[in-house]
Amino acid sequence: MRPIRHAMSFLAVFAFAAGFAGSALADPNCNHCLALYDNCMARPGSVETQCIREHNQCAGPIQCPVMPE
């Protein structure tokens, strides 16, 4: 039962990220913030909440969508 729940959580996060990426494509400045998030997540030992925080610090001031923390 536990592996199924983990897989469903992963799919939900993936779907959210895909939708978020699609909404950010409308503005090239938002792509820069999303690239910061992607690069952060690619680092070894990265922590998702820290990567989201970095993204939101970039996105907020330029009126791009922010990720929920």
C-alpha angles and dihedrals in degrees: 000000000000096000090053092052090049091050092049091050090051091050091049092052091046092051091049092050092048092051092046091050090051092053092048093054091077092076123042091211089060090055089063091057092047089051089054089055093047092049091048092051091049092059115101111258094013119166115220095217091055091049091050090050091052090049093049092049088056097041103043100064093048094048096250122144114275126219119241112253 
